[in-house]
C-alpha cells in the first residue's frame, strides 16, 4: 500500500538556519531517501518552493478564482512530500519517523486512496 508523508514546518524556522545547518539538513534528507530506497519503501519525493509561490484555485458556480498563497492561514506550511510503499500503517509510521525535517516540523502520514472509475 502507498502512503504519502507530508512534510510540514514553519518556513521561518527553515529560513533562519545557517547555510551549513541547511546544507546538513538537505544532505540528511537525501541520505534518508537512500535508506528508504534500500529498504524498498521509497517511491518518490520532492521539496516544494516557498509558500509565497503558491496559488489556490477555487471553482464555484462555474467561475474560477485564483488567490495567492495557501487556502488557509496556518503556522506550518507544506514543505515537501515523500511517497512510500509500506506493508501497513505501522510500517509506514516506522519509515516516516526518521524523516529529518520531522525534527523541525511535523510529518503527516496518510494512506493513498486509489480511485477506480465507476
TIRO-2110 file (N, C-alpha, C; in Angstrom, 1 decimal):
// TIRO-2110
0.8, -1.2, 0.0, N, 1, A
0.0, 0.0, 0.0, CA, 1, A
0.9, 1.2, 0.0, C, 1, A
0.4, 2.3, -0.7, N, 2, A
1.2, 3.5, -0.7, CA, 2, A
0.7, 4.5, 0.4, C, 2, A
1.7, 5.2, 0.9, N, 3, A
1.4, 6.2, 2.0, CA, 3, A
2.1, 7.5, 1.6, C, 3, A
1.4, 8.6, 1.7, N, 4, A
2.0, 9.9, 1.4, CA, 4, A
2.5, 10.5, 2.7, C, 4, A
3.7, 10.8, 2.8, N, 5, A
4.3, 11.5, 4.0, CA, 5, A
4.4, 13.0, 3.7, C, 5, A
3.5, 13.8, 4.3, N, 6, A
3.6, 15.2, 4.0, CA, 6, A
4.4, 15.9, 5.0, C, 6, A
5.4, 16.7, 4.6, N, 7, A
6.4, 17.3, 5.5, CA, 7, A
5.9, 18.8, 5.7, C, 7, A
5.6, 19.1, 6.9, N, 8, A
5.2, 20.4, 7.3, CA, 8, A
6.2, 21.1, 8.2, C, 8, A
6.3, 22.4, 8.1, N, 9, A
7.2, 23.1, 9.0, CA, 9, A
6.9, 24.6, 8.8, C, 9, A
7.5, 25.4, 9.7, N, 10, A
7.4, 26.8, 9.6, CA, 10, A
8.6, 27.3, 8.7, C, 10, A
8.2, 27.9, 7.6, N, 11, A
9.3, 28.4, 6.7, CA, 11, A
10.2, 29.3, 7.4, C, 11, A
9.8, 30.1, 8.3, N, 12, A
10.6, 31.0, 9.0, CA, 12, A
11.8, 30.2, 9.8, C, 12, A
11.4, 29.1, 10.4, N, 13, A
12.4, 28.3, 11.1, CA, 13, A
13.5, 27.8, 10.1, C, 13, A
13.0, 27.3, 8.9, N, 14, A
14.0, 26.8, 7.9, CA, 14, A
14.8, 28.0, 7.3, C, 14, A
14.2, 29.1, 7.1, N, 15, A
14.9, 30.3, 6.6, CA, 15, A
15.9, 30.8, 7.6, C, 15, A
15.7, 30.5, 8.9, N, 16, A
16.6, 31.0, 9.9, CA, 16, A
17.9, 30.1, 10.1, C, 16, A
17.8, 28.9, 9.4, N, 17, A
19.0, 28.1, 9.5, CA, 17, A
20.2, 28.7, 8.8, C, 17, A
21.4, 28.5, 9.4, N, 18, A
22.6, 28.9, 8.7, CA, 18, A
22.8, 28.1, 7.5, C, 18, A
23.7, 28.6, 6.6, N, 19, A
23.9, 27.8, 5.3, CA, 19, A
24.4, 26.4, 5.6, C, 19, A
25.3, 26.3, 6.6, N, 20, A
25.8, 24.9, 7.0, CA, 20, A
24.7, 24.0, 7.6, C, 20, A
23.8, 24.6, 8.4, N, 21, A
22.7, 23.8, 9.0, CA, 21, A
21.7, 23.4, 7.9, C, 21, A
21.4, 24.3, 7.0, N, 22, A
20.5, 23.9, 5.9, CA, 22, A
21.1, 22.9, 5.0, C, 22, A
22.4, 23.0, 4.7, N, 23, A
23.1, 22.0, 3.9, CA, 23, A
23.1, 20.7, 4.6, C, 23, A
23.3, 20.6, 5.9, N, 24, A
23.3, 19.4, 6.6, CA, 24, A
21.9, 18.7, 6.6, C, 24, A
20.9, 19.6, 6.7, N, 25, A
19.5, 19.0, 6.7, CA, 25, A
19.2, 18.5, 5.3, C, 25, A
19.6, 19.2, 4.3, N, 26, A
19.4, 18.7, 2.9, CA, 26, A
20.1, 17.4, 2.7, C, 26, A
21.4, 17.3, 3.1, N, 27, A
22.2, 16.1, 2.9, CA, 27, A
21.6, 14.9, 3.7, C, 27, A
21.1, 15.2, 4.9, N, 28, A
20.5, 14.2, 5.8, CA, 28, A
19.2, 13.7, 5.1, C, 28, A
18.4, 14.6, 4.5, N, 29, A
17.2, 14.2, 3.9, CA, 29, A
17.5, 13.4, 2.6, C, 29, A
18.4, 13.7, 1.8, N, 30, A
18.8, 12.9, 0.7, CA, 30, A
19.3, 11.6, 1.1, C, 30, A
20.1, 11.5, 2.1, N, 31, A
20.6, 10.3, 2.6, CA, 31, A
19.5, 9.4, 3.1, C, 31, A
18.5, 10.0, 3.8, N, 32, A
17.4, 9.2, 4.2, CA, 32, A
16.5, 8.6, 3.1, C, 32, A
16.5, 9.4, 2.0, N, 33, A
15.8, 8.9, 0.8, CA, 33, A
16.5, 7.6, 0.3, C, 33, A
17.8, 7.6, 0.4, N, 34, A
18.6, 6.4, 0.0, CA, 34, A
18.3, 5.2, 1.0, C, 34, A
18.1, 5.5, 2.3, N, 35, A
17.8, 4.5, 3.2, CA, 35, A
16.4, 3.9, 2.9, C, 35, A
15.5, 4.8, 2.5, N, 36, A
14.1, 4.3, 2.1, CA, 36, A
14.2, 3.5, 0.8, C, 36, A
15.1, 3.9, -0.1, N, 37, A
15.2, 3.1, -1.4, CA, 37, A
15.7, 1.7, -1.0, C, 37, A
16.8, 1.6, -0.2, N, 38, A
17.4, 0.3, 0.1, CA, 38, A
16.4, -0.6, 0.9, C, 38, A
15.5, 0.0, 1.6, N, 39, A
14.5, -0.8, 2.4, CA, 39, A
13.3, -1.2, 1.6, C, 39, A
13.2, -0.6, 0.4, N, 40, A
12.1, -0.9, -0.5, CA, 40, A
10.9, -0.1, -0.3, C, 40, A
11.0, 1.0, 0.6, N, 41, A
9.8, 1.8, 0.9, CA, 41, A
9.7, 3.0, -0.1, C, 41, A
10.8, 3.4, -0.7, N, 42, A
10.8, 4.7, -1.5, CA, 42, A
10.1, 4.6, -2.8, C, 42, A
9.2, 5.6, -3.1, N, 43, A
8.6, 5.7, -4.4, CA, 43, A
9.1, 7.0, -5.1, C, 43, A
8.9, 8.1, -4.4, N, 44, A
9.3, 9.4, -5.0, CA, 44, A
9.3, 10.4, -3.8, C, 44, A
10.0, 11.6, -4.0, N, 45, A
9.9, 12.7, -3.1, CA, 45, A
10.4, 13.9, -3.7, C, 45, A
10.0, 15.0, -3.1, N, 46, A
10.4, 16.4, -3.6, CA, 46, A
10.1, 17.4, -2.5, C, 46, A
10.9, 18.4, -2.5, N, 47, A
10.7, 19.6, -1.7, CA, 47, A
9.8, 20.6, -2.5, C, 47, A
9.1, 21.4, -1.9, N, 48, A
8.3, 22.4, -2.6, CA, 48, A
8.9, 23.8, -2.4, C, 48, A
8.7, 24.7, -3.4, N, 49, A
9.2, 26.0, -3.3, CA, 49, A
8.4, 26.7, -2.2, C, 49, A
8.8, 27.9, -1.8, N, 50, A
8.2, 28.7, -0.7, CA, 50, A
6.7, 28.8, -1.0, C, 50, A
6.0, 28.8, 0.2, N, 51, A
4.5, 29.1, 0.1, CA, 51, A
4.2, 30.4, -0.6, C, 51, A
5.1, 31.3, -0.6, N, 52, A
4.9, 32.6, -1.3, CA, 52, A
4.7, 32.4, -2.8, C, 52, A
5.1, 31.3, -3.3, N, 53, A
5.0, 31.0, -4.8, CA, 53, A
3.7, 30.3, -5.1, C, 53, A
2.9, 29.9, -4.0, N, 54, A
1.7, 29.1, -4.2, CA, 54, A
0.5, 29.9, -4.7, C, 54, A
-0.4, 29.3, -5.4, N, 55, A
-1.7, 29.8, -5.8, CA, 55, A
-2.7, 28.8, -5.4, C, 55, A
-3.9, 29.3, -4.9, N, 56, A
-5.0, 28.5, -4.6, CA, 56, A
-6.1, 28.8, -5.6, C, 56, A
-6.6, 27.7, -6.2, N, 57, A
-7.7, 27.8, -7.1, CA, 57, A
-9.0, 27.3, -6.5, C, 57, A
-10.1, 28.0, -6.9, N, 58, A
-11.4, 27.5, -6.5, CA, 58, A
-12.4, 27.7, -7.7, C, 58, A
-13.2, 26.8, -7.9, N, 59, A
-14.2, 26.9, -8.9, CA, 59, A
-15.6, 26.8, -8.2, C, 59, A
-16.3, 27.9, -8.3, N, 60, A
-17.7, 28.0, -7.7, CA, 60, A
-18.6, 28.5, -8.7, C, 60, A
-19.7, 27.8, -8.9, N, 61, A
-20.7, 28.1, -9.9, CA, 61, A
-20.1, 28.4, -11.3, C, 61, A
-19.1, 27.6, -11.6, N, 62, A
-18.5, 27.7, -12.9, CA, 62, A
-17.5, 28.8, -13.1, C, 62, A
-17.2, 29.5, -12.0, N, 63, A
-16.3, 30.6, -12.0, CA, 63, A
-15.0, 30.3, -11.3, C, 63, A
-13.9, 30.6, -11.9, N, 64, A
-12.6, 30.3, -11.4, CA, 64, A
-12.1, 31.5, -10.6, C, 64, A
-11.6, 31.3, -9.4, N, 65, A
-10.9, 32.4, -8.7, CA, 65, A
-9.6, 31.8, -8.3, C, 65, A
-8.6, 32.7, -8.4, N, 66, A
-7.2, 32.4, -8.1, CA, 66, A
-6.7, 33.4, -7.0, C, 66, A
-6.2, 32.8, -5.9, N, 67, A
-5.7, 33.7, -4.9, CA, 67, A
-4.2, 33.3, -4.6, C, 67, A
-3.5, 34.3, -4.1, N, 68, A
-2.1, 34.0, -3.7, CA, 68, A
-2.0, 33.2, -2.4, C, 68, A
-1.0, 32.3, -2.4, N, 69, A
-0.8, 31.5, -1.2, CA, 69, A
-1.7, 30.4, -0.9, C, 69, A
-1.5, 29.8, 0.2, N, 70, A
-2.3, 28.6, 0.6, CA, 70, A
-3.8, 29.0, 0.9, C, 70, A
-4.6, 28.0, 0.9, N, 71, A
-6.1, 28.2, 1.2, CA, 71, A
-6.3, 28.8, 2.6, C, 71, A
-5.6, 28.3, 3.6, N, 72, A
-5.9, 28.7, 4.9, CA, 72, A
-4.6, 29.2, 5.6, C, 72, A
-4.7, 30.2, 6.4, N, 73, A
-3.5, 30.6, 7.2, CA, 73, A
-3.2, 29.6, 8.3, C, 73, A
-2.0, 29.1, 8.2, N, 74, A
-1.6, 28.1, 9.2, CA, 74, A
-0.2, 28.5, 9.7, C, 74, A
0.2, 28.0, 10.9, N, 75, A
1.5, 28.2, 11.4, CA, 75, A
2.5, 27.4, 10.6, C, 75, A
2.2, 26.2, 10.2, N, 76, A
3.1, 25.4, 9.4, CA, 76, A
2.6, 25.3, 8.0, C, 76, A
3.6, 25.3, 7.1, N, 77, A
3.3, 25.1, 5.7, CA, 77, A
3.7, 23.8, 5.2, C, 77, A
3.1, 23.3, 4.1, N, 78, A
3.5, 22.1, 3.4, CA, 78, A
4.9, 22.4, 2.7, C, 78, A
5.9, 21.7, 3.1, N, 79, A
7.3, 22.0, 2.6, CA, 79, A
7.7, 20.9, 1.5, C, 79, A
7.1, 19.8, 1.6, N, 80, A
7.5, 18.7, 0.6, CA, 80, A
6.8, 17.4, 0.9, C, 80, A
7.1, 16.4, 0.2, N, 81, A
6.4, 15.1, 0.4, CA, 81, A
7.4, 13.9, 0.1, C, 81, A
7.0, 12.8, 0.6, N, 82, A
7.7, 11.5, 0.3, CA, 82, A
6.6, 10.5, 0.1, C, 82, A
6.5, 9.9, -1.1, N, 83, A
5.6, 8.8, -1.3, CA, 83, A
6.3, 7.5, -1.1, C, 83, A
5.8, 6.7, -0.2, N, 84, A
6.4, 5.4, 0.2, CA, 84, A
5.5, 4.3, -0.1, C, 84, A
6.0, 3.1, -0.1, N, 85, A
5.3, 1.8, -0.2, CA, 85, A
5.5, 1.2, 1.2, C, 85, A
4.5, 0.7, 1.8, N, 86, A
4.6, 0.1, 3.1, CA, 86, A
3.6, -1.1, 3.3, C, 86, A
3.9, -2.0, 4.1, N, 87, A
3.0, -3.2, 4.4, CA, 87, A
1.7, -2.7, 5.0, C, 87, A
1.8, -1.8, 6.0, N, 88, A
0.6, -1.3, 6.7, CA, 88, A
1.0, 0.0, 7.3, C, 88, A
0.0, 0.6, 8.1, N, 89, A
0.3, 1.9, 8.7, CA, 89, A
1.4, 1.9, 9.7, C, 89, A
1.6, 0.8, 10.5, N, 90, A
2.7, 0.7, 11.4, CA, 90, A
4.0, 0.8, 10.7, C, 90, A
4.1, 0.0, 9.6, N, 91, A
5.4, 0.0, 8.8, CA, 91, A
5.6, 1.4, 8.2, C, 91, A
4.5, 2.1, 7.7, N, 92, A
4.7, 3.5, 7.2, CA, 92, A
5.1, 4.4, 8.3, C, 92, A
4.6, 4.3, 9.5, N, 93, A
5.0, 5.2, 10.6, CA, 93, A
6.4, 5.0, 11.0, C, 93, A
6.8, 3.7, 11.0, N, 94, A
8.3, 3.5, 11.3, CA, 94, A
9.2, 4.1, 10.2, C, 94, A
8.8, 4.0, 9.0, N, 95, A
9.6, 4.6, 7.9, CA, 95, A
9.6, 6.1, 8.0, C, 95, A
8.5, 6.7, 8.3, N, 96, A
8.4, 8.1, 8.3, CA, 96, A
9.0, 8.8, 9.6, C, 96, A
9.1, 8.0, 10.6, N, 97, A
9.6, 8.5, 11.9, CA, 97, A
11.0, 9.1, 11.8, C, 97, A
11.8, 8.7, 10.8, N, 98, A
13.2, 9.2, 10.7, CA, 98, A
13.4, 10.2, 9.7, C, 98, A
12.3, 10.7, 9.1, N, 99, A
12.4, 11.8, 8.1, CA, 99, A
13.0, 13.0, 8.8, C, 99, A
14.2, 13.5, 8.3, N, 100, A
15.0, 14.5, 9.1, CA, 100, A
14.2, 15.8, 9.3, C, 100, A
13.3, 16.2, 8.4, N, 101, A
12.6, 17.5, 8.6, CA, 101, A
11.6, 17.4, 9.7, C, 101, A
11.2, 16.2, 10.1, N, 102, A
10.3, 16.0, 11.3, CA, 102, A
10.9, 16.6, 12.6, C, 102, A
12.2, 16.7, 12.6, N, 103, A
12.8, 17.3, 13.8, CA, 103, A
12.5, 18.8, 14.0, C, 103, A
12.2, 19.5, 12.9, N, 104, A
11.9, 20.9, 12.9, CA, 104, A
10.4, 21.2, 12.7, C, 104, A
9.7, 20.2, 12.2, N, 105, A
8.3, 20.4, 11.9, CA, 105, A
7.5, 19.1, 12.2, C, 105, A
6.6, 18.7, 11.3, N, 106, A
5.8, 17.5, 11.5, CA, 106, A
5.7, 16.7, 10.2, C, 106, A
5.4, 15.5, 10.3, N, 107, A
5.2, 14.6, 9.2, CA, 107, A
3.8, 14.0, 9.3, C, 107, A
2.9, 14.3, 8.3, N, 108, A
1.6, 13.7, 8.3, CA, 108, A
1.7, 12.5, 7.4, C, 108, A
1.3, 11.3, 7.9, N, 109, A
1.3, 10.1, 7.1, CA, 109, A
-0.1, 9.7, 6.8, C, 109, A
-0.4, 9.6, 5.5, N, 110, A
-1.8, 9.3, 5.1, CA, 110, A
-1.8, 8.2, 4.0, C, 110, A
-2.7, 7.2, 4.1, N, 111, A
-2.8, 6.2, 3.0, CA, 111, A
-3.3, 6.9, 1.8, C, 111, A
-2.8, 6.4, 0.6, N, 112, A
-3.2, 6.8, -0.7, CA, 112, A
-4.5, 6.1, -1.0, C, 112, A
-5.5, 6.8, -1.5, N, 113, A
-6.7, 6.2, -1.9, CA, 113, A
-6.7, 6.1, -3.4, C, 113, A
-6.6, 4.8, -3.9, N, 114, A
-6.5, 4.6, -5.4, CA, 114, A
-7.9, 4.7, -5.9, C, 114, A
-8.2, 5.6, -6.8, N, 115, A
-9.5, 5.8, -7.4, CA, 115, A
-9.7, 4.8, -8.5, C, 115, A
-10.9, 4.3, -8.6, N, 116, A
-11.3, 3.4, -9.7, CA, 116, A
-12.5, 3.9, -10.4, C, 116, A
-12.5, 4.0, -11.7, N, 117, A
-13.7, 4.5, -12.4, CA, 117, A
-14.9, 3.7, -12.1, C, 117, A
-16.0, 4.3, -11.9, N, 118, A
-17.3, 3.6, -11.6, CA, 118, A
-18.1, 3.3, -12.8, C, 118, A
END
